[in-house]
Amino acid sequence: MSISAERRASKRIHFVQEVEVVGVGMRRCSDLSIGGMYLETVVGFPAGSLLRLRFKLRGAEEPLLEIQARVLYAHENVGVGLAFVDLPPEDREKLRKFVDQG
């Protein structure tokens, strides 16, 4: 399945959470799916850029997810749409369960 087909087919949930963009800093996520997320950022990243993300799905007891993502599109001074890349099966399952409960 292509990234764009997966993006359209995936359920998206409202998810407000701080996400670390490794080497850049903290940004706020506003929605999440098993295929990707939307990050709010006034400093954009060009389409095609690869980013390493660290975030938690729930509270402090939850282990950090560290996921690579590719920038699909950017809204200047607003945010970027990201697609997860090479998502390990165990992380994909954690995301699936979390999104399904949302």
Secondary structure as GFF3:
##gff-version 3
##sequence-region A 1 102
A	DSSP	alpha_helix	3	9	.	.	.	ID=ss1
A	DSSP	beta_strand	13	21	.	.	.	ID=ss2
A	DSSP	beta_strand	25	32	.	.	.	ID=ss3
A	DSSP	beta_strand	36	40	.	.	.	ID=ss4
A	DSSP	beta_strand	50	55	.	.	.	ID=ss5
A	DSSP	beta_strand	65	75	.	.	.	ID=ss6
A	DSSP	beta_strand	79	85	.	.	.	ID=ss7
A	DSSP	alpha_helix	89	101	.	.	.	ID=ss8
###
